[in-house]
Amino acid sequence: MKMSLENIKVGMCVGQDLYTESGQLITPINTIVTPELLARLKKFRISCLEMTYDSLDDYIFDIKSTSGFKFFQNECTEAKESLTSSLDNILQENPDNSHIDMIKNLSALLYENNKKNINLIDMVYSMHEYSDSVYTHSVNVGMIASHLGHWLNLPEDEIKLLVTCGLFHDIGKLLIPKEILEKPGELTPGEYKIMQSHTSKGFELLDQFDDIDDRIKKVALLHHERCDGTGYPMHFNGDQLDKFSKIIAIADAYEAMTSERVYREPICPFTVVSYFEKEGLHKFDTKYVLKFLNKILNSYLHAKVLLSNDKVAKVIMINKNARSRPLVKVEDGDFIDLSVTPEISIVKMLP
């Protein structure tokens, strides 16, 4: 099967000996695609090549077993520890601007180390089983937002700023009582109102610092606003929201829903995408969320999933007209097109 380079993913198998015009071998047949091979193919400006069909449904790439994921895991752990220390110091009565600089430096490091990481979304999802907190969530949101900025072809300085916006966006939650922030059950209306105040609390805290970009402060205040006016705290509509707040809102919602919480299990990414398809197109900026949806599910191609009929399957192909309902292959070899079988759905990602 001939495939365009943009659709070829890590873990697939090359179906041809590939040479340059001068006869130099780029890669032999049956080579498993790695991030390094993809970079090599781009270097030689390969636009398409033959892939082995079996590799599309019989090979699952275990991202957690790679050295790249282990490096990423260590990086996330160190980033969380650094962010924890810096944000906690900012909360003190007489905070030092050096902690602002530390977070800016952390943002630059995360951006540089992950701007070419084609498996970043899969790695972020895989990290959920290792840790979850305000700090880890903020690191993840910054990295997801930077990738969305890249997909939107934003200038590099704006993509870097998105990482910093992600790191700071939920700082107000550190001012919310822990018994509310970590409550395992449903919040009362009064508790929910206190929880919502984290946006204004975060803005007020950051607004004390002249060295913090005003766009970062605005994101802390507005990342729960929605384009249809149903968000908080200002109930702004899309025309009143800046692009940084809109992008962080998408990354924040996606990361939060796919993460485990004290009151629920993580929501399956395909269920989250279904939510974005049904409600997100008017709650979030349409051009941003469509770009996000068109890219995000490529991270879960070839993933092992559990279906609502209790069968285990592999994701074979994403349906662009129904992104949350792909073509899957079940263990007995049958294919199911979920876009035409509404009675069956993906309920869980499997290791």
C-alpha positions in Angstrom: 0.0 0.0 0.0 1.5 3.4 -1.0 1.2 6.0 1.7 2.1 9.7 1.9 4.8 10.5 4.3 2.5 12.6 6.5 0.4 9.5 7.2 3.2 7.2 8.0 3.7 6.6 11.7 6.3 5.2 14.0 5.9 1.4 14.2 4.8 0.8 10.6 6.9 -1.4 8.3 8.5 -0.2 5.0 7.4 -2.3 2.0 10.2 -1.5 -0.4 13.9 -0.9 -0.8 14.1 2.9 -1.0 16.9 4.6 -2.9 17.9 8.2 -3.8 18.0 9.3 -7.4 21.8 8.6 -7.4 21.2 5.0 -6.2 22.1 5.5 -2.5 20.0 3.2 -0.2 17.9 5.2 2.2 16.2 2.2 3.9 15.7 -1.4 3.0 12.4 -3.3 2.8 10.8 -4.5 6.1 12.4 -1.7 8.1 10.3 -0.6 11.1 9.7 3.1 11.0 11.3 5.1 13.9 11.4 8.8 14.6 15.0 8.9 13.2 13.8 7.2 9.9 11.0 9.7 9.5 13.5 12.5 9.9 15.7 10.9 7.3 12.8 10.5 4.8 12.0 14.2 5.2 15.6 15.1 4.7 15.6 13.3 1.3 12.2 14.9 0.5 10.4 11.5 0.2 6.7 12.3 -0.4 5.3 8.7 -0.4 6.4 5.1 -0.3 5.1 1.6 -0.2 4.2 0.2 3.3 3.5 -3.4 4.2 -0.2 -3.8 4.7 0.2 -6.2 7.6 2.0 -3.5 9.5 -1.1 -1.4 9.5 -3.0 -3.9 11.7 -0.6 -6.5 13.1 2.1 -4.2 14.6 1.6 -2.2 17.7 4.3 0.2 18.7 4.8 0.3 22.4 5.9 3.9 23.1 6.6 3.2 26.8 9.3 0.7 25.9 11.4 3.2 23.9 14.4 5.1 25.2 12.7 8.3 23.9 9.8 7.8 26.3 12.1 7.0 29.2 13.9 10.3 28.5 10.5 12.1 28.2 9.3 10.5 31.5 12.4 11.8 33.3 12.1 15.2 31.7 8.4 15.4 32.8 9.3 14.4 36.4 12.1 17.0 36.6 9.9 19.6 35.0 7.1 18.9 37.5 9.6 19.2 40.4 11.0 22.5 39.1 7.5 23.9 38.4 6.4 22.9 41.9 9.3 24.7 43.5 8.9 27.8 41.4 5.1 28.2 41.7 5.1 27.5 45.4 7.7 30.2 45.9 5.6 32.6 43.8 2.8 32.1 46.2 4.9 33.5 49.1 4.2 37.0 50.4 7.4 38.4 49.0 8.1 36.3 45.9 11.4 36.7 44.1 11.4 37.4 40.3 14.1 34.7 40.0 11.3 32.1 40.2 9.6 33.7 37.2 12.8 33.4 35.3 13.1 29.8 36.3 9.7 29.0 34.8 10.6 30.9 31.6 13.8 28.9 31.3 11.8 25.7 31.9 9.4 26.7 29.2 12.3 27.2 26.7 13.8 23.8 27.6 10.5 21.9 27.2 9.9 23.6 23.9 13.4 22.9 22.5 13.4 19.3 23.6 10.0 18.5 22.2 9.4 20.7 19.2 10.3 17.8 16.9 8.8 15.0 19.0 6.3 13.5 16.7 5.1 11.1 19.4 4.6 13.8 22.0 0.8 13.4 22.3 1.1 9.7 22.7 3.8 10.2 25.3 1.7 12.7 27.3 -1.2 10.3 27.4 1.1 7.4 28.5 2.4 9.6 31.3 -1.0 9.8 32.9 -0.5 6.4 34.6 2.7 7.7 36.3 1.6 11.0 37.8 -1.2 13.5 38.0 -1.4 16.8 39.7 -1.9 20.5 39.0 1.8 20.7 38.2 1.9 17.7 35.9 -1.3 18.9 34.2 0.3 22.3 33.6 3.4 20.8 32.0 1.3 18.6 29.8 -1.0 21.5 28.7 2.0 23.6 27.8 3.4 20.9 25.6 0.1 20.0 23.9 -0.6 23.7 23.3 2.9 24.1 21.7 2.1 21.3 19.3 -1.2 22.8 18.4 0.6 26.1 17.8 3.0 24.2 15.5 0.1 22.6 13.6 -1.4 26.1 13.2 1.9 27.4 11.8 2.2 30.1 14.4 5.5 32.0 14.7 8.1 30.3 16.9 8.1 33.0 19.5 4.3 32.5 20.0 4.7 28.7 20.2 7.3 29.2 22.9 4.9 31.6 24.7 2.2 28.9 24.6 4.4 26.6 26.7 4.8 29.3 29.3 1.0 30.0 29.2 0.4 26.3 29.9 2.8 26.3 32.9 1.1 29.3 34.5 -2.5 28.8 33.5 -3.7 26.9 36.6 -1.6 28.7 39.2 -4.8 30.0 40.8 -5.8 26.4 41.8 -2.9 26.4 44.3 -4.9 29.0 46.2 -8.0 26.8 46.3 -8.5 24.8 49.6 -7.2 21.2 49.2 -10.4 19.7 50.5 -12.2 21.2 47.5 -9.4 20.7 44.9 -9.1 17.0 45.9 -12.7 16.2 46.8 -13.5 12.7 45.5 -17.2 13.4 45.2 -19.3 16.0 43.3 -18.8 19.6 44.4 -21.6 21.5 45.9 -22.7 24.7 44.1 -20.8 26.7 46.7 -17.7 24.6 46.3 -17.9 24.8 42.6 -18.1 28.6 42.8 -14.9 28.6 44.9 -13.2 26.2 42.4 -14.2 28.6 39.5 -12.5 31.5 41.3 -9.1 29.9 40.5 -9.1 31.9 37.2 -9.4 35.3 38.8 -7.1 34.3 41.7 -4.5 33.2 39.2 -4.7 36.5 37.3 -4.5 38.6 40.4 -1.5 36.7 41.6 0.4 37.0 38.3 -0.6 40.6 37.8 1.7 41.5 40.7 4.7 40.8 38.4 5.7 43.3 35.7 8.1 40.7 34.1 5.2 38.4 33.2 3.8 38.9 29.7 0.3 40.2 29.8 -0.8 37.4 27.4 0.1 34.9 30.1 -1.9 36.7 32.7 -4.9 36.9 30.4 -4.7 33.1 29.7 -4.8 32.4 33.5 -8.0 34.4 33.6 -9.7 33.3 30.4 -8.8 29.7 29.8 -12.2 28.5 30.9 -14.1 30.9 28.7 -15.9 29.4 25.7 -16.6 30.9 22.3 -20.4 30.5 22.8 -20.3 32.5 26.0 -21.0 29.6 28.3 -17.6 29.7 30.1 -16.4 31.7 33.1 -15.6 34.0 34.8 -16.5 36.8 32.3 -18.8 34.8 30.0 -16.9 36.2 27.0 -17.7 35.1 23.5 -15.2 34.2 20.8 -14.7 37.7 19.5 -13.6 38.8 22.9 -11.0 36.0 23.4 -7.4 36.1 22.3 -5.8 33.2 20.4 -3.6 32.1 23.3 -6.6 31.7 25.6 -8.4 29.8 22.9 -5.6 27.4 22.3 -4.9 26.8 26.0 -8.6 26.2 26.5 -8.5 23.3 24.0 -5.3 21.8 25.4 -6.5 22.2 29.0 -9.9 20.5 28.3 -8.4 17.6 26.3 -5.6 17.0 28.9 -8.0 17.2 31.9 -10.6 14.8 30.4 -8.0 12.2 29.4 -6.4 12.3 32.8 -7.5 10.3 35.9 -9.2 12.4 38.6 -9.9 11.6 42.2 -13.6 11.4 41.3 -13.4 9.4 38.0 -11.3 7.2 35.7 -9.6 8.8 32.7 -12.0 9.3 29.8 -11.1 7.5 26.6 -9.5 9.8 24.0 -12.0 8.7 21.4 -14.9 9.6 23.8 -13.2 13.0 24.3 -12.9 13.5 20.6 -16.6 12.6 20.2 -17.4 15.4 22.8 -15.3 17.9 20.7 -17.1 16.8 17.6 -20.6 17.2 19.1 -20.1 20.3 21.3 -16.6 21.6 20.8 -17.2 23.2 17.4 -19.2 26.0 19.0 -17.6 26.1 22.4 -14.0 26.4 21.0 -12.6 28.3 18.0 -13.6 26.2 15.0 -10.4 26.5 13.0 -8.3 25.7 16.1 -10.3 22.7 17.3 -10.7 21.2 13.8 -6.9 21.3 13.3 -6.5 19.8 16.7 -8.9 16.9 16.0 -7.4 16.3 12.5 -4.0 15.8 14.1 -4.6 14.3 17.6 -6.1 11.0 16.6 -3.1 10.1 14.5 -1.4 9.6 17.8 -3.7 6.7 18.5 -3.5 4.9 15.1 -2.6 1.2 15.7 -3.5 1.5 19.4 -5.1 -1.5 21.2 -8.6 -0.7 22.4 -11.5 -2.2 24.2 -14.9 -2.0 22.5 -18.3 -1.7 24.1 -19.1 -5.3 23.1 -16.1 -6.4 25.3 -13.9 -7.3 22.2 -10.3 -6.2 22.0 -9.4 -4.5 18.7 -6.7 -2.4 17.0 -7.3 1.0 15.4 -6.5 0.6 11.7 -7.8 3.8 10.1 -9.2 7.1 11.2 -12.4 8.2 9.5 -12.1 12.0 8.8 -15.9 12.3 8.7 -16.3 10.6 12.1 -13.0 10.9 13.8 -14.1 9.3 17.1 -15.4 6.2 15.2 -12.4 4.6 13.3 -12.0 1.4 11.4 -10.8 -1.3 13.8 -9.7 -4.9 13.5 -10.8 -7.3 16.3 -8.8 -10.2 17.6 -10.6 -12.8 15.5 -9.6 -11.0 12.3 -12.8 -9.2 11.5 -12.9 -5.5 10.6 -15.5 -3.2 12.1 -16.2 0.2 10.7 -17.5 2.0 13.8 -18.9 4.9 11.7 -21.6 2.6 10.4 -22.1 0.5 13.6 -23.4 3.1 16.2 -24.2 0.3 18.6 -20.5 -0.3 19.2 -17.9 2.2 20.4 -14.4 2.4 21.9 -14.6 2.5 25.6 -11.0 2.2 26.8 -7.4 2.4 25.6 -5.4 -0.8 26.4 -1.7 -1.1 27.1 
